[in-house]
Amino acid sequence: MIDLKAGGDQPISPARRTDRSTPRAVRMAMPLARDVVEEIAKQYGVCIRPVPMRRQDILTGQVEVIDVPCGATLESKCPPCAMRNRQLRQAQCREGWHLDHEPVNLPDTPDEYQRHLVELRADAQAWRDEVEKAGGDTTDLDAAIAELDEEINAAGMRGNVLGRVSGKRTRSTKRRQDAPDLPKRRVVKTTLGRTFTGSNGKTYRPSMFVTLTLPSYGRVLEGVPVDPDAYDYARAARDALHFSKLVDRFVQNLRRVAGFDVQYFATVEPQKRLAPRLHMAIRGTLPRAELRQIIAATYHQVWWPPTDTVRFEGDHLPVWEDGTGYLDPDHGGGPAHLGPSPRPA
């Protein structure tokens, strides 16, 4: 017998009738379909967070959406992609760590389709310039050019056909006066470290394993400060926030002193006191005295106002202004007026 809805003639399926009669506790114990899909994807090594990208055939106009792996390196985000990245790093380390010559990476010869895309991109840019010169609307041409640029990258080409579209970024090389100077060496475009010849005539190419740890902020026992009143919580938080920038600056200084493009494999792990710690396997070697100089000369310039002075609370809060940032509600001052004189962290 088929049950009918009240006032209608549409049948109610047995599955739907059973679901309504199932207790809530039983339904909540059922696995989610999305979780099952993710587990199957993990089992077969498929990305669980794919990025959808639109691809358009410029000849037929057909548009399709393709899923591209997210490429995550953290297992908590996407285990299959993290595993692939881990295996790639292992293969790179295994194949390239003991190389005694520079690998030669020559670009592939462009195929006919790639050449066709670039020629079409040039024609589209010429049409766009003519329309702009005549005072016309270039919205549609700009959208077509953007799609062509995406298609060029998807076709196996890297970079931009226009080259650098923004001004060159200039960074200040002026150092703080209290930071020691580093030894200067002429940088050679190579990834090979120094070699040493033993008494038996054999050539050795040693490597290094370096562990960098942040300084102490107070005595800690089983992850808890022994004296909470004397523990420097503010400095510990600032160092943890800017630890990645310190690592980046350390690698820059390391390559400048070494005189070659130092290659390394590294990982960051928290200590029991929750301070980050860096482990680096470095291809090549440097004297320990120079390594100590590099560590002493590595810093990241951070200006941080004192955290023990309350300037804004309750209804007296900074005011946000687009393009400028937060302003003082009393006199409209910028970030420099939002607190006392900043100090280096």
N, C-alpha and C positions, 0 to 999 in steps of 0.2 A: 504494500500500500504506500502511496506517495502522499506526504503531508503537504498542505497548501497554506500559504500565508493568509492571514486574515484580510479579507477585502481584496485579494489578488489571486492570480492564477499561476504564480511562479513557484515551482517546487523547491523545497528546502532539502539540500543534499544530506545524506546520512552523516558525512564527516562533520558538517557544520552543526548538525543536531547533537552529535556526540561531544563536540568541543564545548557547547554551551552547558552541557550537563556535567562536564568534568570539573571536579573541585579545583579551587584556585591553587591550593598547595601542590596538587599534582601538576598543574600547568606550569607553575614557577619552577618545578624540578626538571622540566623538559629543557634540553640544551637549545640555545639560540642557533638559528640557521646560520647566522653570520660567523659565530664561533666555530661551527663545524666546517664552514668553508675555509676559514683561516687555518684550522688544524690540518685540513687536507692539503692546502697550499704549502704549509711548512713541511709536510711529509714529502712532497714532490719538489721542494726547493723553488717554489714560485713566490714572487714578491707579494706581500699582503697589503702594501700601501702603494699601488701603482699610480703613476701620474698620467692622467688622460691628456693627450695632445691631438690637435686636429691637423690632419694632413689632406691637402687638396692637390688633385691632379690638374696642373695648369693647362693641359691639352684638352681634357674632357670636362673639367669643372667638377668632377666628382669629389665629394668630401667624405672622409672617413675619420673616425676617432680611434686612435691606437693607444694602448697602455704601455707606458715606459717604466721600467723598474725604478724605484725611488732611490736606490743606491745608498741606503743608510749604512752607517758603520757601527751603530749601536744595536746590540741584540734585543734590547728592550723595545726598540722601534720596529725593526723588521729582521727577524732571525735569518731568513734565507739570504737577503742582501748582505747582512753583516757577515755571514759565513762565506759568501763569495768574495767579499772584500778581504776577509782574513786569508782565504786560500790564495788570493792574488798576491798579497803582501808576502806570504810564505814562499810562493814561487819566485817572486822578485828577489827575496833575500837568498834563497837557495841558488838561483842561477847567476846573480850578479855580485854577491858579496866577495867572492874570491877572484873576480876578473882582473887580469893584469893589463887590459887594454880598454880603451873607451868604446862603448857600443856605438855603432853608426846607425842613425835613424834618418833615412832618406824618405821624403814624402812620395807617395804613390803618384803615378801619372794620372791626370784627370781623364775620366771617361767622357763619352759623347753626351750623356745626360747632364753631367756636371757642367760641361762647357755650354750646353744649351741653356741651363739655368742662369749662368752668369751673363750670357749674351742677352737673354730676356730681361734680366735685371738692369742691364745697361740701357736697353731700349725704354723700359718703364721709367727710369730716372730721367732720360732725355724728354719723354713725353711730359713728365711731371714738371720739369724746368720750363718747358714751353708754355704750359698752362699757367704756371705761376707768373711768368713774365707777361702774359696777356691779361693778368688780373683775374683769372678764373678760379673756380673752387677745386682744390686738389685733395679733398677728403678721400674720395674713392681711390685715387692713385696712391695716396699714402698708405691706405689699408692694403692695397694689392702689393706694394713694395714690402710692407712688413711681412706679409704672408710669403713672399718670395725669399726674404731673408731667412725665415724659419725653414723653408723648404731647402735652401742652400745648405744650412747646417745639418738638416736631417738627411741630406744626400751624401754625407760623409766629408764635408768641407768644414774647416774651422776658421774662426776669425770673422772679420767684417770686410765686405768688398770696398767700403769707403776708408778702411784703415782707422787710424785714431781720429775719433770725432770730437774729443774733448781735449782741453789743454793738458800738457804734461804736469803731473803732480810733483810738486817740489817739497821736499822735507828738509827741515832744519837739521844740520849736523852739529850744531853747537851743543856742547856737553856742559853739565854742571861742573862747577869749579871743585867741588869736593869729591868728584869721581875720578879715580886714577886713569891715566891714559893707557891705551892698549898698544902693544907692539905692532908696527906697521910692516906688512909684507905685500909684495906685488901679487895680485890675485891672478891665478892662471885658470883658464877655462878647462878644467879637468876634474874628475871625481876620484882620481887615484891618489891614495895617500903615500907617505914616504915608505921606502923599502930599506931593509938592513941586510947586509951580507955577513953571514956567520963565518967562523973560522974554517968551516968545512966547505966554504964556497957556495953554500945554498942561500938563496934569497928569501927573506921573510917579509911579509906584509902584515904587521900586527893590527889589531883593532882594540877598541876601548869600550868599557862598560861604565857609565857614569850615573850616579844617583844624586839628584838635587833635592834638598829638603829645606823648607822654610824655617826661619829661626824660631826659638821658643818664645811663647808669650806668657809663660808662667808654668809652674810645676803642675803636671797632670798625673792622676792615678786612675787607671782603668777607664780612661776617656773622660774623666770629670776633673775640673780644676780643683787642686787641693785648697787653694785660697781664692774663692770667687771674687773677693774685693780687690785683690792685687792682680788678677788675671786681666790681660789687655785684650778684651773682646773686640774693641773697635779695630785695632790693628790686625787681629786675626781675620776679621771679616773683610777688611780692605785687601789684604794679601790674597785671600781666597778668590775675591772677585776679579783681581787683576793678574792672577797667576798665569793665565794663558799669554798675556802680553809680555810678561817676564820671560817666559819660555821662548817666545818669538824673538825677543831682543837678544837672548843668550845665544840662539842659533846664528843670528846675524853676526854677533861679535866673534863667535867661534869660527865662522867661515872667513871673516876678515883676517883673523890672526893666523889661521891655518894656511891661507894663501891658495886654497882650492875649494871647490864646491863640495863640502862635506856631506856625505850621505849617512842617514841614520834611520833607525827604527826605534820608536819611543812609545811609552804608555804612561798614563797618569793614574795613580791609585791613592785613595785616602789612607792616612795613617789612623791609628787608634784614637788620636786626638782630633781626627777629622781634618787635619791640615793636608792639602794636596802634596804629593811627592812625585817626582819625575824620574823614570828609568829610561836611559838612552843607551842603545848599542850603536856605537859610532864606528864607521868604516874608516880606518886610518888611526893615527895616534898623534898626540901632542905631549910635550913635557908637562909634568904635573905642576911645575911652577907657573907655566903659562896658563894652564887651566885654572889655577887659583886666581891669577890676574884677571882672567875673563869673568869669573864669578864675581870678583870684587868690583869690576867695572860695569856690571850689568844692573840696570835699574830701569824703572818706568816712571816717568814724571807724572804724578797724579796730584792734583790740588783738591784737598778735601777740607771743608770747614770743620771746626771743632764740633763734636757731637754732644758735648756736655752743656751747651748753651741753647736754650729753647728760644727761638725767635718768632715762631708762628704757632698758634694753637687756637682751638675753639673756632670762633667766627673770623678771627684775624689770620687769613691765609693768603698766600701769593695768588696773583691774578695771571691767568694764561692769556697770551696774545700771540695770534698766528704769525709765524715768520720771525718771532723774537724769542719766545719762550716765556718763562715765569717772570713776573715783575713784582716789585714791592708794592703793596697796596697803598702805602702812605705817600711815597714820592715817585713811584713809577720807575725805580732803578732796575737795572738788568740783573743778570746772575751774580755779578760782582757785589751787588748790594743786598743780596739775600741772606748774607751771613757775615760774620767777622772776617778779618783778613785771612785768606786761605793759607794753608801750609802744606809743604810737600809730604806725601805719605810714603 
